[in-house]
Amino acid sequence: MNNETHKIRALEANIGTVIKGKPEVIRMAVIALLARGHLLIEDVPGVGKTTLAHTLMGSLGGKVKSVFIDHTTISFEELIRKILFELGLPAGEGNKVTLLLQLSKYLIQLNERDEAFALIIDEAQNLSREV
């Protein structure tokens, strides 16, 4: 087993100490994150979706920039402002276009430095159609 595979297995095992009995879910979450893809976790309330998200981010030890949104009755502009704030970027008084350009520039810079980003939206089904 090569070093990278060993690291991935260790990450999965670490998450598995918190999320019990869901190795397939853990593996898919890890794969999606490492591949810099998208991950949608859906299930009935109380099965550990939020715990999985927090545990996954915590297990990576800050190697992935992440923003966790748990207040979802907000407008699109408020969402972008919240993301910028959580990233430590000034949101100022800019309009939606300015805010999106600022976020886009930041994400491009992360990508150029080969850094990953995760946006976690808990209860995303509560977001309005506008968002």
Backbone as JSON, one array per atom type, in Angstrom:
{
  "sequence": "MNNETHKIRALEANIGTVIKGKPEVIRMAVIALLARGHLLIEDVPGVGKTTLAHTLMGSLGGKVKSVFIDHTTISFEELIRKILFELGLPAGEGNKVTLLLQLSKYLIQLNERDEAFALIIDEAQNLSREV",
  "N": [[0.85, -1.17, 0.0], [0.65, 2.16, -0.95], [1.92, 5.38, 0.23], [0.02, 7.48, -0.01], [-2.42, 6.09, -0.23], [-2.41, 4.87, 2.24], [-2.69, 7.15, 3.88], [-5.26, 7.97, 3.14], [-6.8, 5.78, 3.99], [-6.3, 5.97, 6.72], [-7.52, 8.41, 7.27], [-10.19, 7.78, 6.68], [-10.59, 5.83, 8.66], [-10.3, 7.37, 10.96], [-12.51, 9.11, 10.76], [-14.44, 7.16, 10.9], [-14.42, 6.5, 13.58], [-16.16, 8.21, 14.72], [-18.44, 8.35, 13.08], [-20.39, 5.77, 12.91], [-20.79, 2.56, 11.37], [-21.14, 3.28, 8.68], [-19.35, 2.93, 6.4], [-19.27, 3.13, 3.57], [-20.46, 5.58, 3.0], [-18.68, 7.29, 4.27], [-16.36, 6.76, 2.77], [-17.15, 7.68, 0.2], [-17.56, 10.39, 0.77], [-14.96, 11.21, 1.45], [-13.62, 10.65, -0.97], [-14.99, 12.42, -2.73], [-14.23, 14.87, -1.63], [-11.4, 14.82, -1.82], [-11.16, 14.66, -4.56], [-11.97, 17.08, -5.22], [-14.6, 17.51, -5.8], [-18.22, 17.6, -5.9], [-20.49, 17.07, -3.23], [-23.42, 15.73, -2.07], [-25.25, 15.18, 0.71], [-27.88, 13.39, 1.72], [-30.51, 12.46, 3.87], [-32.71, 11.1, 6.36], [-33.71, 13.1, 9.22], [-31.38, 13.3, 11.95], [-29.44, 11.28, 11.55], [-26.76, 11.8, 11.31], [-25.61, 13.52, 9.37], [-24.67, 16.21, 9.56], [-22.78, 15.85, 11.55], [-21.02, 14.16, 10.21], [-20.03, 15.95, 8.25], [-18.72, 17.9, 9.87], [-16.87, 16.24, 11.18], [-15.37, 15.24, 9.04], [-14.15, 17.61, 8.06], [-12.73, 18.35, 10.38], [-11.02, 16.16, 10.64], [-9.22, 16.58, 8.65], [-7.52, 18.43, 9.54], [-7.3, 21.25, 9.03], [-6.35, 21.37, 6.44], [-7.95, 21.86, 4.33], [-9.62, 24.64, 3.2], [-12.54, 25.79, 4.64], [-16.03, 26.56, 4.83], [-18.79, 26.73, 6.86], [-22.17, 26.79, 6.64], [-25.0, 27.35, 8.45], [-27.31, 28.69, 8.77], [-29.96, 29.07, 6.9], [-32.03, 30.6, 5.92], [-31.66, 32.88, 4.27], [-30.78, 35.53, 1.99], [-29.4, 35.44, -1.37], [-27.33, 37.33, -1.63], [-26.72, 37.76, 1.08], [-25.77, 35.23, 1.7], [-23.4, 35.07, 0.15], [-21.98, 37.17, 1.32], [-21.69, 36.12, 3.91], [-20.07, 33.87, 3.4], [-17.74, 35.17, 2.46], [-17.09, 36.62, 4.79], [-16.58, 34.49, 6.6], [-14.32, 33.48, 5.44], [-12.57, 35.41, 6.04], [-12.42, 37.6, 4.45], [-12.97, 40.94, 3.26], [-16.28, 42.13, 3.04], [-17.56, 44.47, 2.6], [-19.48, 47.1, 1.08], [-20.27, 46.25, -1.36], [-22.05, 45.32, -4.39], [-23.97, 42.42, -5.56], [-22.57, 41.43, -7.83], [-19.97, 42.46, -7.48], [-19.31, 41.2, -5.06], [-19.41, 38.49, -5.81], [-17.37, 38.45, -7.72], [-15.19, 38.97, -6.07], [-15.21, 36.68, -4.42], [-14.87, 34.72, -6.39], [-12.3, 35.4, -7.39], [-10.77, 34.84, -5.11], [-11.19, 32.04, -4.89], [-10.04, 31.17, -7.27], [-7.39, 31.86, -6.77], [-6.85, 30.12, -4.63], [-7.05, 27.69, -6.01], [-4.93, 27.96, -7.82], [-2.83, 27.76, -6.05], [-3.02, 25.17, -5.47], [-4.77, 24.45, -3.44], [-7.52, 23.25, -1.52], [-11.09, 23.8, -1.25], [-14.02, 23.8, 0.73], [-17.44, 24.15, 0.82], [-19.94, 23.98, 3.05], [-23.25, 23.45, 3.46], [-25.64, 23.29, 5.71], [-28.86, 21.93, 6.03], [-29.67, 22.72, 3.46], [-31.91, 22.51, 1.88], [-33.64, 24.41, 2.76], [-32.93, 26.77, 1.62], [-33.84, 29.55, -0.42], [-35.36, 29.63, -3.72], [-34.11, 31.62, -5.16], [-31.5, 31.63, -4.22]],
  "CA": [[0.0, 0.0, 0.0], [1.5, 3.35, -1.02], [1.75, 6.34, 1.3], [-1.25, 8.21, -0.18], [-3.5, 5.16, 0.11], [-2.36, 4.73, 3.7], [-3.26, 8.38, 4.46], [-6.71, 7.96, 2.9], [-7.37, 4.77, 4.89], [-6.23, 6.52, 8.08], [-8.56, 9.44, 7.34], [-11.47, 7.07, 6.76], [-10.67, 5.19, 9.97], [-10.51, 8.42, 11.95], [-13.91, 9.52, 10.65], [-15.23, 6.01, 11.33], [-14.53, 6.44, 15.05], [-17.29, 9.07, 15.08], [-19.58, 7.94, 12.25], [-20.38, 4.3, 13.0], [-21.61, 1.73, 10.5], [-21.39, 3.87, 7.36], [-18.06, 3.04, 5.7], [-19.44, 3.55, 2.18], [-20.73, 7.02, 3.03], [-17.4, 7.92, 4.61], [-15.45, 6.64, 1.62], [-17.61, 8.58, -0.86], [-17.31, 11.76, 1.21], [-13.51, 11.43, 1.32], [-13.3, 10.68, -2.41], [-15.51, 13.67, -3.29], [-13.41, 15.99, -1.16], [-10.05, 14.72, -2.39], [-11.27, 14.91, -6.0], [-12.47, 18.45, -5.33], [-15.9, 17.43, -6.45], [-19.39, 18.01, -5.15], [-21.05, 16.01, -2.42], [-24.72, 16.0, -1.49], [-25.59, 14.15, 1.7], [-29.3, 13.46, 2.05], [-31.02, 11.37, 4.68], [-33.7, 11.56, 7.34], [-33.08, 13.82, 10.34], [-30.81, 12.59, 13.09], [-28.57, 10.14, 11.24], [-25.36, 12.17, 11.38], [-25.09, 14.24, 8.2], [-23.89, 17.35, 10.02], [-21.64, 15.29, 12.27], [-20.09, 13.7, 9.18], [-19.38, 17.12, 7.66], [-17.79, 18.46, 10.85], [-15.8, 15.27, 11.43], [-14.53, 15.22, 7.84], [-13.32, 18.82, 8.07], [-11.83, 18.26, 11.53], [-10.02, 15.12, 10.4], [-8.24, 17.07, 7.68], [-6.59, 19.29, 10.27], [-7.12, 22.56, 8.43], [-5.74, 21.29, 5.11], [-8.96, 22.31, 3.37], [-10.35, 25.83, 3.63], [-13.95, 25.43, 4.63], [-17.04, 27.46, 5.38], [-19.99, 25.99, 7.26], [-23.36, 27.64, 6.7], [-26.09, 26.63, 9.11], [-28.49, 29.56, 8.77], [-30.26, 29.0, 5.47], [-33.15, 31.46, 5.51], [-30.97, 34.11, 3.91], [-30.78, 35.84, 0.56], [-28.18, 35.11, -2.09], [-26.29, 38.31, -1.27], [-26.33, 37.47, 2.47], [-24.97, 34.01, 1.66], [-22.06, 35.4, -0.35], [-21.34, 37.97, 2.38], [-21.34, 35.2, 5.0], [-18.92, 33.09, 2.93], [-16.58, 36.08, 2.47], [-16.77, 36.89, 6.18], [-15.99, 33.29, 7.18], [-12.98, 33.33, 4.85], [-11.74, 36.51, 6.49], [-12.32, 38.57, 3.37], [-13.9, 42.04, 3.46], [-17.48, 42.09, 2.2], [-17.85, 45.86, 2.27], [-20.83, 47.49, 0.66], [-20.39, 45.91, -2.76], [-23.26, 44.64, -4.86], [-23.8, 40.98, -5.79], [-21.53, 41.18, -8.83], [-18.68, 42.73, -6.84], [-19.07, 40.15, -4.07], [-19.12, 37.26, -6.54], [-16.03, 38.59, -8.31], [-14.22, 38.83, -4.98], [-15.17, 35.27, -4.05], [-14.28, 34.0, -7.52], [-10.87, 35.68, -7.39], [-10.2, 34.08, -4.0], [-11.21, 30.61, -5.22], [-9.03, 30.96, -8.32], [-6.08, 31.9, -6.1], [-6.71, 28.84, -3.93], [-6.8, 26.65, -7.01], [-3.57, 28.15, -8.34], [-1.91, 27.28, -5.0], [-3.37, 23.76, -5.28], [-5.46, 24.31, -2.16], [-8.92, 22.85, -1.67], [-12.11, 24.57, -0.54], [-15.29, 23.11, 0.93], [-18.58, 24.93, 1.3], [-20.89, 23.06, 3.64], [-24.51, 24.13, 3.76], [-26.53, 22.42, 6.47], [-30.27, 22.23, 5.77], [-29.7, 23.46, 2.2], [-33.26, 22.48, 1.31], [-34.36, 25.6, 3.21], [-32.54, 27.94, 0.82], [-34.87, 29.96, -1.38], [-35.05, 29.36, -5.12], [-33.19, 32.69, -5.58], [-30.14, 31.27, -3.82]],
  "C": [[0.9, 1.24, 0.0], [1.12, 4.34, 0.08], [0.41, 7.09, 1.21], [-2.44, 7.33, 0.2], [-3.57, 4.97, 1.61], [-2.99, 5.95, 4.38], [-4.78, 8.41, 4.31], [-7.39, 6.96, 3.83], [-7.37, 5.27, 6.33], [-7.3, 7.59, 8.28], [-9.93, 8.79, 7.48], [-11.65, 6.42, 8.13], [-10.93, 6.22, 11.06], [-11.96, 8.88, 11.94], [-14.82, 8.41, 11.17], [-15.31, 5.84, 12.84], [-15.7, 7.27, 15.55], [-18.56, 8.62, 14.37], [-19.54, 6.41, 12.16], [-21.27, 3.65, 11.95], [-21.91, 2.29, 9.12], [-20.1, 4.01, 6.57], [-18.19, 3.5, 4.26], [-19.67, 5.05, 2.09], [-19.44, 7.78, 3.31], [-16.47, 7.9, 3.41], [-15.86, 7.61, 0.5], [-17.37, 10.05, -0.5], [-15.84, 12.1, 1.06], [-13.12, 11.54, -0.14], [-13.76, 12.0, -3.03], [-14.64, 14.85, -2.87], [-12.03, 15.97, -1.8], [-10.05, 14.99, -3.89], [-11.74, 16.32, -6.29], [-13.78, 18.5, -6.1], [-17.01, 17.96, -5.56], [-19.93, 16.81, -4.4], [-22.37, 16.48, -1.84], [-25.04, 14.85, -0.55], [-27.04, 14.35, 2.08], [-29.67, 12.24, 2.88], [-32.06, 11.95, 5.62], [-32.99, 12.28, 8.47], [-32.49, 12.88, 11.38], [-29.88, 11.43, 12.79], [-27.08, 10.51, 11.13], [-24.78, 12.92, 10.2], [-24.2, 15.41, 8.62], [-22.65, 16.88, 10.76], [-20.59, 14.79, 11.28], [-19.32, 14.89, 8.59], [-18.35, 17.72, 8.62], [-16.6, 17.52, 11.1], [-14.84, 15.21, 10.25], [-13.6, 16.43, 7.83], [-12.3, 18.78, 9.21], [-10.72, 17.25, 11.33], [-8.93, 15.57, 9.43], [-7.28, 18.08, 8.3], [-6.3, 20.62, 9.61], [-6.49, 22.55, 7.05], [-6.69, 21.75, 4.0], [-9.62, 23.55, 3.95], [-11.83, 25.47, 3.58], [-14.79, 26.51, 5.28], [-18.27, 26.61, 5.66], [-21.14, 26.97, 7.42], [-24.48, 26.84, 7.35], [-27.36, 27.47, 9.24], [-28.89, 29.73, 7.3], [-31.49, 29.81, 5.04], [-32.59, 32.85, 5.21], [-31.02, 34.31, 2.4], [-29.45, 35.41, -0.06], [-27.03, 36.04, -1.68], [-25.81, 38.08, 0.16], [-25.46, 36.22, 2.53], [-23.54, 34.31, 1.21], [-21.3, 36.22, 0.69], [-20.88, 37.08, 3.54], [-20.11, 34.37, 4.62], [-17.66, 33.95, 2.98], [-16.14, 36.36, 3.91], [-16.05, 35.71, 6.81], [-14.58, 33.02, 6.65], [-12.04, 34.46, 5.27], [-11.53, 37.58, 5.43], [-13.32, 39.7, 3.61], [-15.08, 41.93, 2.5], [-17.89, 43.49, 1.78], [-19.29, 46.11, 1.9], [-21.07, 47.13, -0.81], [-21.71, 45.24, -3.1], [-22.96, 43.17, -5.12], [-22.66, 40.68, -6.76], [-20.14, 41.38, -8.21], [-18.32, 41.63, -5.85], [-18.7, 38.83, -4.75], [-17.74, 37.31, -7.18], [-14.96, 38.42, -7.25], [-14.09, 37.37, -4.56], [-14.51, 34.44, -5.16], [-12.77, 34.18, -7.57], [-10.17, 34.88, -6.29], [-10.12, 32.59, -4.33], [-10.2, 30.28, -6.32], [-7.64, 30.95, -7.71], [-5.83, 30.62, -5.32], [-6.34, 27.73, -4.9], [-5.38, 26.75, -7.57], [-2.51, 27.68, -7.35], [-2.15, 25.8, -4.68], [-3.98, 23.5, -3.91], [-6.93, 24.01, -2.43], [-9.83, 23.74, -0.84], [-13.37, 23.73, -0.43], [-16.31, 24.08, 1.47], [-19.62, 23.93, 1.78], [-22.13, 23.85, 4.03], [-25.44, 23.12, 4.42], [-27.97, 22.88, 6.24], [-30.43, 23.06, 4.49], [-31.08, 23.47, 1.55], [-34.07, 23.7, 1.72], [-33.96, 26.86, 2.46], [-33.66, 28.28, -0.17], [-34.42, 29.62, -2.79], [-34.05, 30.38, -5.67], [-31.74, 32.28, -5.33], [-29.69, 30.09, -4.64]]
}
